Amino acid sequence: MNLDPALLEIIVCPACHGALAVDDAAQELACTSCGLTYPVRDDIPVLLVDEARKPDRA
């Protein structure tokens, strides 16, 4: 994934406004607060709650 570091400093989770962490292996951005993960397609974060994947419950 090739995301601009300046972009990563300003974007937040649209659901809870928590910080987002990069998951290069899964090509996703994961919220550190609520756990939703947002896909990154063609190096563009898709920050739509409807497109987010909910955290796995163990």
N, C-alpha and C positions, 0 to 999 in steps of 0.2 A: 504494500500500500504506500502511496506517495502523497501524503497529505501535508499541506503547508503548516509548519509549526505555529505560525501566527494565528491561523484559523483554529487550531486545536486549543489555543489559549482562551478563545472567546466563546466557542460554542458550548452549550450545556444541554442536558437532557430536556426535551420539550415537555415531558410529563411532570418532573419534579424539580427541575432546574439544578440537578446535581452535576458534578463533574463527570466528564466522559474519559474513559481510558481506552487506548488503542489495543485491539487484539488482532495482530497481524496474521496469525495463523487462520483465524476464522473470517478475516476480512470484515470485521465489525468494530463498532464503538460500543463499549459497555458502560452503563451508568454505574458509578460507584455507590450511589445512594439506593435507588429502587431496584437495580439489577436488570432493567430492560436493556436489550442489545439492539443496535440499529445497524442495518447493512450498509456497506460502502460499495457502490457500483461504479466502475470506471473512475476510481479515485474521487468520487462525489458522495459525501455522507447523505443518506436518506433519513432525515430526521423527522419522520412522520410516525406518530404513535401507532397508527394503524399498520405500519410496516414493521414495527418493533417485535422482537421475539421476547416472550416472558421468560424469566429465569426458571431453570429446572428445579423442581422440588424434590428433595431427597428424603 
